[in-house]
């Protein structure tokens, strides 16, 4: 998202800055929509290939509500092939931005070696 914003001429160092500018800066809004749509394409690919009962999106941006999440969901729903799969629940992780690290730690702890 930051790279997209910078490519459009904006200046930000963190995604949160771009998200905070969404309502006041058209370039930030465009970058948020682009990033959400790109993530939604990836989510759709996972649903199309894996046919999960639900898909949980984690990480820093995976836990963000608002326009980014709305663009992600809309793009995913538009690109999921099967009508029934379009109703697959797309959920934000409740573990926050550390979801992957927590999962890896739990897996490492469970591995007998």
Buried (B, 14 or more C-beta within 10 A) or exposed (E): BBEBBBEBEBEBEEBBBBBEBBEEBEBBBBBBBBBBBBBBBBBBEBBBEEEEEEBBBBBEBBBBEEBBBBBBBBBBBEBBEEEEBBEBEBEBBEBEBBBEEEEEEEEEEEEEE
